[in-house]
Amino acid sequence: MGLEAPTDEDTVKTIEGIEVAIHPDIAPQLTEVTIHAEEENGELGLVLVGYSPKSC
């Protein structure tokens, strides 16, 4: 995940009110992934549940 602006080749989806840009190279790895907001030590963060990164 990054905070960069989406590129022309990214797919932009709105998930629970948050716009998420997905690059086509990573899209197949996200088919079983859900995004959850979690709080830890008083700070809110996003967690990709079900994501296991794979090498190219």
PQR file with spaces between the fields and no chain letter, atoms N, CA, C, O and H, PARSE charges and radii, in Angstrom:
ATOM       1  N    MET     1       0.841   -1.174    0.000 -0.4000 1.5000
ATOM       2  CA   MET     1       0.000    0.000    0.000 -0.0000 2.0000
ATOM       3  C    MET     1       0.882    1.232    0.000  0.5500 1.7000
ATOM       4  O    MET     1       1.989    1.224    0.539 -0.5500 1.4000
ATOM       5  N    GLY     2       0.387    2.265   -0.598 -0.4000 1.5000
ATOM       6  CA   GLY     2       1.113    3.523   -0.612 -0.0000 2.0000
ATOM       7  C    GLY     2       0.140    4.682   -0.551  0.5500 1.7000
ATOM       8  O    GLY     2      -1.073    4.506   -0.669 -0.5500 1.4000
ATOM       9  H    GLY     2      -0.512    2.271   -1.036  0.4000 1.0000
ATOM      10  N    LEU     3       0.672    5.832   -0.370 -0.4000 1.5000
ATOM      11  CA   LEU     3      -0.156    7.030   -0.290 -0.0000 2.0000
ATOM      12  C    LEU     3      -0.046    7.879   -1.542  0.5500 1.7000
ATOM      13  O    LEU     3      -0.511    9.018   -1.564 -0.5500 1.4000
ATOM      14  H    LEU     3       1.657    5.975   -0.274  0.4000 1.0000
ATOM      15  N    GLU     4       0.563    7.337   -2.580 -0.4000 1.5000
ATOM      16  CA   GLU     4       0.719    8.066   -3.831 -0.0000 2.0000
ATOM      17  C    GLU     4      -0.621    8.196   -4.554  0.5500 1.7000
ATOM      18  O    GLU     4      -1.555    7.431   -4.312 -0.5500 1.4000
ATOM      19  H    GLU     4       0.941    6.411   -2.562  0.4000 1.0000
ATOM      20  N    ALA     5      -0.689    9.166   -5.430 -0.4000 1.5000
ATOM      21  CA   ALA     5      -1.875    9.321   -6.274 -0.0000 2.0000
ATOM      22  C    ALA     5      -1.928    8.152   -7.263  0.5500 1.7000
ATOM      23  O    ALA     5      -0.883    7.650   -7.676 -0.5500 1.4000
ATOM      24  H    ALA     5       0.069    9.788   -5.626  0.4000 1.0000
ATOM      25  N    PRO     6      -3.124    7.717   -7.643 -0.5600 1.5000
ATOM      26  CA   PRO     6      -3.225    6.609   -8.597  0.2800 2.0000
ATOM      27  C    PRO     6      -2.651    6.985   -9.959  0.5500 1.7000
ATOM      28  O    PRO     6      -2.692    8.145  -10.369 -0.5500 1.4000
ATOM      29  N    THR     7      -2.120    5.989  -10.643 -0.4000 1.5000
ATOM      30  CA   THR     7      -1.629    6.191  -12.000 -0.0000 2.0000
ATOM      31  C    THR     7      -2.751    5.861  -12.974  0.5500 1.7000
ATOM      32  O    THR     7      -3.804    5.371  -12.568 -0.5500 1.4000
ATOM      33  H    THR     7      -2.087    5.047  -10.309  0.4000 1.0000
ATOM      34  N    ASP     8      -2.530    6.125  -14.247 -0.4000 1.5000
ATOM      35  CA   ASP     8      -3.547    5.857  -15.267 -0.0000 2.0000
ATOM      36  C    ASP     8      -3.880    4.372  -15.376  0.5500 1.7000
ATOM      37  O    ASP     8      -4.997    4.012  -15.747 -0.5500 1.4000
ATOM      38  H    ASP     8      -1.674    6.522  -14.577  0.4000 1.0000
ATOM      39  N    GLU     9      -2.907    3.499  -15.052 -0.4000 1.5000
ATOM      40  CA   GLU     9      -3.160    2.063  -15.198 -0.0000 2.0000
ATOM      41  C    GLU     9      -3.821    1.442  -13.960  0.5500 1.7000
ATOM      42  O    GLU     9      -4.263    0.294  -14.020 -0.5500 1.4000
ATOM      43  H    GLU     9      -1.999    3.792  -14.750  0.4000 1.0000
ATOM      44  N    ASP    10      -3.898    2.161  -12.859 -0.4000 1.5000
ATOM      45  CA   ASP    10      -4.532    1.656  -11.640 -0.0000 2.0000
ATOM      46  C    ASP    10      -6.044    1.605  -11.776  0.5500 1.7000
ATOM      47  O    ASP    10      -6.643    2.411  -12.488 -0.5500 1.4000
ATOM      48  H    ASP    10      -3.540    3.094  -12.810  0.4000 1.0000
ATOM      49  N    THR    11      -6.652    0.657  -11.090 -0.4000 1.5000
ATOM      50  CA   THR    11      -8.097    0.600  -10.927 -0.0000 2.0000
ATOM      51  C    THR    11      -8.405    1.243   -9.584  0.5500 1.7000
ATOM      52  O    THR    11      -7.792    0.888   -8.577 -0.5500 1.4000
ATOM      53  H    THR    11      -6.165    0.002  -10.511  0.4000 1.0000
ATOM      54  N    VAL    12      -9.336    2.173   -9.550 -0.4000 1.5000
ATOM      55  CA   VAL    12      -9.696    2.841   -8.303 -0.0000 2.0000
ATOM      56  C    VAL    12     -11.051    2.320   -7.850  0.5500 1.7000
ATOM      57  O    VAL    12     -12.037    2.392   -8.583 -0.5500 1.4000
ATOM      58  H    VAL    12      -9.834    2.461  -10.368  0.4000 1.0000
ATOM      59  N    LYS    13     -11.083    1.789   -6.616 -0.4000 1.5000
ATOM      60  CA   LYS    13     -12.325    1.284   -6.031 -0.0000 2.0000
ATOM      61  C    LYS    13     -12.569    2.018   -4.726  0.5500 1.7000
ATOM      62  O    LYS    13     -11.624    2.399   -4.035 -0.5500 1.4000
ATOM      63  H    LYS    13     -10.282    1.731   -6.020  0.4000 1.0000
ATOM      64  N    THR    14     -13.835    2.216   -4.389 -0.4000 1.5000
ATOM      65  CA   THR    14     -14.193    2.784   -3.101 -0.0000 2.0000
ATOM      66  C    THR    14     -14.621    1.639   -2.203  0.5500 1.7000
ATOM      67  O    THR    14     -15.600    0.948   -2.486 -0.5500 1.4000
ATOM      68  H    THR    14     -14.603    1.907   -4.950  0.4000 1.0000
ATOM      69  N    ILE    15     -13.884    1.441   -1.122 -0.4000 1.5000
ATOM      70  CA   ILE    15     -14.138    0.353   -0.180 -0.0000 2.0000
ATOM      71  C    ILE    15     -14.438    0.971    1.178  0.5500 1.7000
ATOM      72  O    ILE    15     -13.572    1.587    1.799 -0.5500 1.4000
ATOM      73  H    ILE    15     -13.089    2.002   -0.892  0.4000 1.0000
ATOM      74  N    GLU    16     -15.662    0.800    1.624 -0.4000 1.5000
ATOM      75  CA   GLU    16     -16.124    1.351    2.897 -0.0000 2.0000
ATOM      76  C    GLU    16     -15.787    2.843    3.014  0.5500 1.7000
ATOM      77  O    GLU    16     -15.330    3.314    4.055 -0.5500 1.4000
ATOM      78  H    GLU    16     -16.365    0.299    1.119  0.4000 1.0000
ATOM      79  N    GLY    17     -16.026    3.572    1.914 -0.4000 1.5000
ATOM      80  CA   GLY    17     -15.834    5.013    1.915 -0.0000 2.0000
ATOM      81  C    GLY    17     -14.402    5.475    1.689  0.5500 1.7000
ATOM      82  O    GLY    17     -14.128    6.675    1.719 -0.5500 1.4000
ATOM      83  H    GLY    17     -16.397    3.189    1.068  0.4000 1.0000
ATOM      84  N    ILE    18     -13.483    4.534    1.463 -0.4000 1.5000
ATOM      85  CA   ILE    18     -12.070    4.884    1.247 -0.0000 2.0000
ATOM      86  C    ILE    18     -11.709    4.535   -0.188  0.5500 1.7000
ATOM      87  O    ILE    18     -11.909    3.400   -0.621 -0.5500 1.4000
ATOM      88  H    ILE    18     -13.706    3.559    1.438  0.4000 1.0000
ATOM      89  N    GLU    19     -11.172    5.515   -0.938 -0.4000 1.5000
ATOM      90  CA   GLU    19     -10.727    5.232   -2.300 -0.0000 2.0000
ATOM      91  C    GLU    19      -9.393    4.500   -2.261  0.5500 1.7000
ATOM      92  O    GLU    19      -8.439    4.945   -1.623 -0.5500 1.4000
ATOM      93  H    GLU    19     -11.009    6.437   -0.587  0.4000 1.0000
ATOM      94  N    VAL    20      -9.347    3.362   -2.961 -0.4000 1.5000
ATOM      95  CA   VAL    20      -8.154    2.523   -2.994 -0.0000 2.0000
ATOM      96  C    VAL    20      -7.758    2.332   -4.451  0.5500 1.7000
ATOM      97  O    VAL    20      -8.574    1.915   -5.272 -0.5500 1.4000
ATOM      98  H    VAL    20     -10.122    3.001   -3.479  0.4000 1.0000
ATOM      99  N    ALA    21      -6.499    2.638   -4.772 -0.4000 1.5000
ATOM     100  CA   ALA    21      -5.966    2.420   -6.119 -0.0000 2.0000
ATOM     101  C    ALA    21      -5.249    1.074   -6.139  0.5500 1.7000
ATOM     102  O    ALA    21      -4.410    0.791   -5.284 -0.5500 1.4000
ATOM     103  H    ALA    21      -5.835    2.977   -4.105  0.4000 1.0000
ATOM     104  N    ILE    22      -5.590    0.254   -7.120 -0.4000 1.5000
ATOM     105  CA   ILE    22      -5.012   -1.084   -7.221 -0.0000 2.0000
ATOM     106  C    ILE    22      -4.273   -1.209   -8.547  0.5500 1.7000
ATOM     107  O    ILE    22      -4.864   -1.074   -9.618 -0.5500 1.4000
ATOM     108  H    ILE    22      -6.272    0.484   -7.815  0.4000 1.0000
ATOM     109  N    HIS    23      -2.982   -1.468   -8.459 -0.4000 1.5000
ATOM     110  CA   HIS    23      -2.159   -1.648   -9.658 -0.0000 2.0000
ATOM     111  C    HIS    23      -2.459   -3.031  -10.245  0.5500 1.7000
ATOM     112  O    HIS    23      -2.625   -3.992   -9.494 -0.5500 1.4000
ATOM     113  H    HIS    23      -2.501   -1.577   -7.589  0.4000 1.0000
ATOM     114  N    PRO    24      -2.532   -3.145  -11.577 -0.5600 1.5000
ATOM     115  CA   PRO    24      -2.883   -4.429  -12.198  0.2800 2.0000
ATOM     116  C    PRO    24      -1.932   -5.575  -11.831  0.5500 1.7000
ATOM     117  O    PRO    24      -2.350   -6.733  -11.828 -0.5500 1.4000
ATOM     118  N    ASP    25      -0.669   -5.281  -11.523 -0.4000 1.5000
ATOM     119  CA   ASP    25       0.278   -6.344  -11.161 -0.0000 2.0000
ATOM     120  C    ASP    25      -0.057   -6.973   -9.812  0.5500 1.7000
ATOM     121  O    ASP    25       0.261   -8.141   -9.588 -0.5500 1.4000
ATOM     122  H    ASP    25      -0.329   -4.340  -11.525  0.4000 1.0000
ATOM     123  N    ILE    26      -0.691   -6.227   -8.911 -0.4000 1.5000
ATOM     124  CA   ILE    26      -0.987   -6.718   -7.570 -0.0000 2.0000
ATOM     125  C    ILE    26      -2.426   -7.234   -7.450  0.5500 1.7000
ATOM     126  O    ILE    26      -2.737   -7.971   -6.514 -0.5500 1.4000
ATOM     127  H    ILE    26      -0.949   -5.278   -9.094  0.4000 1.0000
ATOM     128  N    ALA    27      -3.298   -6.860   -8.376 -0.4000 1.5000
ATOM     129  CA   ALA    27      -4.718   -7.213   -8.296 -0.0000 2.0000
ATOM     130  C    ALA    27      -4.975   -8.713   -8.086  0.5500 1.7000
ATOM     131  O    ALA    27      -5.830   -9.059   -7.271 -0.5500 1.4000
ATOM     132  H    ALA    27      -3.046   -6.261   -9.136  0.4000 1.0000
ATOM     133  N    PRO    28      -4.273   -9.618   -8.787 -0.5600 1.5000
ATOM     134  CA   PRO    28      -4.538  -11.048   -8.573  0.2800 2.0000
ATOM     135  C    PRO    28      -4.245  -11.515   -7.140  0.5500 1.7000
ATOM     136  O    PRO    28      -4.848  -12.484   -6.678 -0.5500 1.4000
ATOM     137  N    GLN    29      -3.342  -10.849   -6.441 -0.4000 1.5000
ATOM     138  CA   GLN    29      -3.001  -11.232   -5.071 -0.0000 2.0000
ATOM     139  C    GLN    29      -4.026  -10.724   -4.056  0.5500 1.7000
ATOM     140  O    GLN    29      -3.965  -11.094   -2.883 -0.5500 1.4000
ATOM     141  H    GLN    29      -2.853  -10.062   -6.816  0.4000 1.0000
ATOM     142  N    LEU    30      -4.965   -9.882   -4.489 -0.4000 1.5000
ATOM     143  CA   LEU    30      -5.915   -9.272   -3.569 -0.0000 2.0000
ATOM     144  C    LEU    30      -7.319   -9.860   -3.656  0.5500 1.7000
ATOM     145  O    LEU    30      -8.248   -9.319   -3.057 -0.5500 1.4000
ATOM     146  H    LEU    30      -5.015   -9.581   -5.442  0.4000 1.0000
ATOM     147  N    THR    31      -7.490  -10.954   -4.388 -0.4000 1.5000
ATOM     148  CA   THR    31      -8.838  -11.491   -4.588 -0.0000 2.0000
ATOM     149  C    THR    31      -9.485  -11.972   -3.291  0.5500 1.7000
ATOM     150  O    THR    31     -10.707  -11.892   -3.165 -0.5500 1.4000
ATOM     151  H    THR    31      -6.736  -11.394   -4.875  0.4000 1.0000
ATOM     152  N    GLU    32      -8.728  -12.460   -2.340 -0.4000 1.5000
ATOM     153  CA   GLU    32      -9.270  -12.977   -1.078 -0.0000 2.0000
ATOM     154  C    GLU    32      -8.966  -12.059    0.099  0.5500 1.7000
ATOM     155  O    GLU    32      -9.054  -12.483    1.251 -0.5500 1.4000
ATOM     156  H    GLU    32      -7.735  -12.525   -2.442  0.4000 1.0000
ATOM     157  N    VAL    33      -8.612  -10.814   -0.175 -0.4000 1.5000
ATOM     158  CA   VAL    33      -8.179   -9.873    0.865 -0.0000 2.0000
ATOM     159  C    VAL    33      -9.327   -8.947    1.264  0.5500 1.7000
ATOM     160  O    VAL    33     -10.098   -8.498    0.416 -0.5500 1.4000
ATOM     161  H    VAL    33      -8.541  -10.469   -1.111  0.4000 1.0000
ATOM     162  N    THR    34      -9.429   -8.671    2.553 -0.4000 1.5000
ATOM     163  CA   THR    34     -10.350   -7.654    3.042 -0.0000 2.0000
ATOM     164  C    THR    34      -9.554   -6.591    3.788  0.5500 1.7000
ATOM     165  O    THR    34      -8.504   -6.877    4.363 -0.5500 1.4000
ATOM     166  H    THR    34      -8.802   -9.036    3.242  0.4000 1.0000
ATOM     167  N    ILE    35     -10.061   -5.373    3.774 -0.4000 1.5000
ATOM     168  CA   ILE    35      -9.402   -4.259    4.451 -0.0000 2.0000
ATOM     169  C    ILE    35     -10.159   -3.974    5.742  0.5500 1.7000
ATOM     170  O    ILE    35     -11.379   -3.807    5.742 -0.5500 1.4000
ATOM     171  H    ILE    35     -10.914   -5.141    3.307  0.4000 1.0000
ATOM     172  N    HIS    36      -9.417   -3.921    6.836 -0.4000 1.5000
ATOM     173  CA   HIS    36     -10.012   -3.623    8.138 -0.0000 2.0000
ATOM     174  C    HIS    36      -9.271   -2.460    8.782  0.5500 1.7000
ATOM     175  O    HIS    36      -8.053   -2.329    8.654 -0.5500 1.4000
ATOM     176  H    HIS    36      -8.426   -4.057    6.836  0.4000 1.0000
ATOM     177  N    ALA    37     -10.024   -1.628    9.471 -0.4000 1.5000
ATOM     178  CA   ALA    37      -9.419   -0.562   10.274 -0.0000 2.0000
ATOM     179  C    ALA    37      -9.212   -1.119   11.673  0.5500 1.7000
ATOM     180  O    ALA    37     -10.123   -1.716   12.247 -0.5500 1.4000
ATOM     181  H    ALA    37     -11.013   -1.734    9.575  0.4000 1.0000
ATOM     182  N    GLU    38      -8.023   -0.928   12.224 -0.4000 1.5000
ATOM     183  CA   GLU    38      -7.712   -1.386   13.568 -0.0000 2.0000
ATOM     184  C    GLU    38      -7.035   -0.270   14.343  0.5500 1.7000
ATOM     185  O    GLU    38      -6.296    0.541   13.785 -0.5500 1.4000
ATOM     186  H    GLU    38      -7.283   -0.443   11.758  0.4000 1.0000
ATOM     187  N    GLU    39      -7.301   -0.247   15.627 -0.4000 1.5000
ATOM     188  CA   GLU    39      -6.675    0.749   16.498 -0.0000 2.0000
ATOM     189  C    GLU    39      -5.659    0.050   17.385  0.5500 1.7000
ATOM     190  O    GLU    39      -5.943   -0.978   18.000 -0.5500 1.4000
ATOM     191  H    GLU    39      -7.902   -0.906   16.080  0.4000 1.0000
ATOM     192  N    GLU    40      -4.470    0.633   17.434 -0.4000 1.5000
ATOM     193  CA   GLU    40      -3.413    0.107   18.291 -0.0000 2.0000
ATOM     194  C    GLU    40      -2.693    1.277   18.934  0.5500 1.7000
ATOM     195  O    GLU    40      -2.237    2.189   18.245 -0.5500 1.4000
ATOM     196  H    GLU    40      -4.240    1.468   16.935  0.4000 1.0000
ATOM     197  N    ASN    41      -2.593    1.253   20.239 -0.4000 1.5000
ATOM     198  CA   ASN    41      -1.952    2.331   20.994 -0.0000 2.0000
ATOM     199  C    ASN    41      -2.557    3.690   20.669  0.5500 1.7000
ATOM     200  O    ASN    41      -1.849    4.694   20.608 -0.5500 1.4000
ATOM     201  H    ASN    41      -2.964    0.512   20.800  0.4000 1.0000
ATOM     202  N    GLY    42      -3.872    3.715   20.461 -0.4000 1.5000
ATOM     203  CA   GLY    42      -4.567    4.966   20.197 -0.0000 2.0000
ATOM     204  C    GLY    42      -4.450    5.487   18.784  0.5500 1.7000
ATOM     205  O    GLY    42      -4.936    6.580   18.489 -0.5500 1.4000
ATOM     206  H    GLY    42      -4.447    2.899   20.511  0.4000 1.0000
ATOM     207  N    GLU    43      -3.807    4.721   17.889 -0.4000 1.5000
ATOM     208  CA   GLU    43      -3.651    5.145   16.501 -0.0000 2.0000
ATOM     209  C    GLU    43      -4.408    4.196   15.584  0.5500 1.7000
ATOM     210  O    GLU    43      -4.384    2.981   15.776 -0.5500 1.4000
ATOM     211  H    GLU    43      -3.413    3.834   18.128  0.4000 1.0000
ATOM     212  N    LEU    44      -5.078    4.759   14.590 -0.4000 1.5000
ATOM     213  CA   LEU    44      -5.861    3.982   13.645 -0.0000 2.0000
ATOM     214  C    LEU    44      -5.005    3.602   12.446  0.5500 1.7000
ATOM     215  O    LEU    44      -4.250    4.426   11.931 -0.5500 1.4000
ATOM     216  H    LEU    44      -5.097    5.747   14.434  0.4000 1.0000
ATOM     217  N    GLY    45      -5.120    2.362   12.003 -0.4000 1.5000
ATOM     218  CA   GLY    45      -4.376    1.903   10.838 -0.0000 2.0000
ATOM     219  C    GLY    45      -5.223    0.964   10.005  0.5500 1.7000
ATOM     220  O    GLY    45      -6.254    0.479   10.469 -0.5500 1.4000
ATOM     221  H    GLY    45      -5.733    1.691   12.422  0.4000 1.0000
ATOM     222  N    LEU    46      -4.801    0.706    8.788 -0.4000 1.5000
ATOM     223  CA   LEU    46      -5.490   -0.222    7.898 -0.0000 2.0000
ATOM     224  C    LEU    46      -4.711   -1.521    7.824  0.5500 1.7000
ATOM     225  O    LEU    46      -3.482   -1.519    7.750 -0.5500 1.4000
ATOM     226  H    LEU    46      -3.963    1.101    8.411  0.4000 1.0000
ATOM     227  N    VAL    47      -5.435   -2.629    7.845 -0.4000 1.5000
ATOM     228  CA   VAL    47      -4.825   -3.949    7.806 -0.0000 2.0000
ATOM     229  C    VAL    47      -5.407   -4.717    6.629  0.5500 1.7000
ATOM     230  O    VAL    47      -6.622   -4.725    6.425 -0.5500 1.4000
ATOM     231  H    VAL    47      -6.433   -2.631    7.905  0.4000 1.0000
ATOM     232  N    LEU    48      -4.548   -5.359    5.859 -0.4000 1.5000
ATOM     233  CA   LEU    48      -5.002   -6.209    4.755 -0.0000 2.0000
ATOM     234  C    LEU    48      -5.082   -7.642    5.282  0.5500 1.7000
ATOM     235  O    LEU    48      -4.068   -8.330    5.395 -0.5500 1.4000
ATOM     236  H    LEU    48      -3.562   -5.353    6.024  0.4000 1.0000
ATOM     237  N    VAL    49      -6.284   -8.076    5.598 -0.4000 1.5000
ATOM     238  CA   VAL    49      -6.486   -9.403    6.159 -0.0000 2.0000
ATOM     239  C    VAL    49      -6.545  -10.415    5.022  0.5500 1.7000
ATOM     240  O    VAL    49      -7.325  -10.263    4.082 -0.5500 1.4000
ATOM     241  H    VAL    49      -7.108   -7.517    5.506  0.4000 1.0000
ATOM     242  N    GLY    50      -5.706  -11.459    5.117 -0.4000 1.5000
ATOM     243  CA   GLY    50      -5.665  -12.484    4.089 -0.0000 2.0000
ATOM     244  C    GLY    50      -4.581  -12.261    3.047  0.5500 1.7000
ATOM     245  O    GLY    50      -4.438  -13.063    2.123 -0.5500 1.4000
ATOM     246  H    GLY    50      -5.072  -11.583    5.881  0.4000 1.0000
ATOM     247  N    TYR    51      -3.812  -11.179    3.183 -0.4000 1.5000
ATOM     248  CA   TYR    51      -2.770  -10.870    2.204 -0.0000 2.0000
ATOM     249  C    TYR    51      -1.476  -11.570    2.566  0.5500 1.7000
ATOM     250  O    TYR    51      -1.000  -11.454    3.695 -0.5500 1.4000
ATOM     251  H    TYR    51      -3.928  -10.528    3.933  0.4000 1.0000
ATOM     252  N    SER    52      -0.906  -12.291    1.622 -0.4000 1.5000
ATOM     253  CA   SER    52       0.422  -12.860    1.797 -0.0000 2.0000
ATOM     254  C    SER    52       1.229  -12.496    0.560  0.5500 1.7000
ATOM     255  O    SER    52       0.987  -13.026   -0.525 -0.5500 1.4000
ATOM     256  H    SER    52      -1.293  -12.385    0.705  0.4000 1.0000
ATOM     257  N    PRO    53       2.193  -11.586    0.724 -0.5600 1.5000
ATOM     258  CA   PRO    53       2.953  -11.101   -0.441  0.2800 2.0000
ATOM     259  C    PRO    53       3.710  -12.233   -1.136  0.5500 1.7000
ATOM     260  O    PRO    53       4.187  -13.175   -0.504 -0.5500 1.4000
ATOM     261  N    LYS    54       3.799  -12.105   -2.454 -0.4000 1.5000
ATOM     262  CA   LYS    54       4.522  -13.077   -3.259 -0.0000 2.0000
ATOM     263  C    LYS    54       5.587  -12.345   -4.068  0.5500 1.7000
ATOM     264  O    LYS    54       5.375  -11.218   -4.516 -0.5500 1.4000
ATOM     265  H    LYS    54       3.411  -11.339   -2.968  0.4000 1.0000
ATOM     266  N    SER    55       6.698  -12.977   -4.244 -0.4000 1.5000
ATOM     267  CA   SER    55       7.772  -12.388   -5.047 -0.0000 2.0000
ATOM     268  C    SER    55       7.432  -12.466   -6.524  0.5500 1.7000
ATOM     269  O    SER    55       6.701  -13.352   -6.966 -0.5500 1.4000
ATOM     270  H    SER    55       6.870  -13.892   -3.880  0.4000 1.0000
ATOM     271  N    CYS    56       7.976  -11.521   -7.279 -0.4000 1.5000
ATOM     272  CA   CYS    56       7.736  -11.507   -8.732 -0.0000 2.0000
ATOM     273  C    CYS    56       8.592  -12.543   -9.407  0.5500 1.7000
ATOM     274  O    CYS    56       8.536  -12.689  -10.628 -0.5500 1.4000
ATOM     275  H    CYS    56       8.570  -10.800   -6.920  0.4000 1.0000
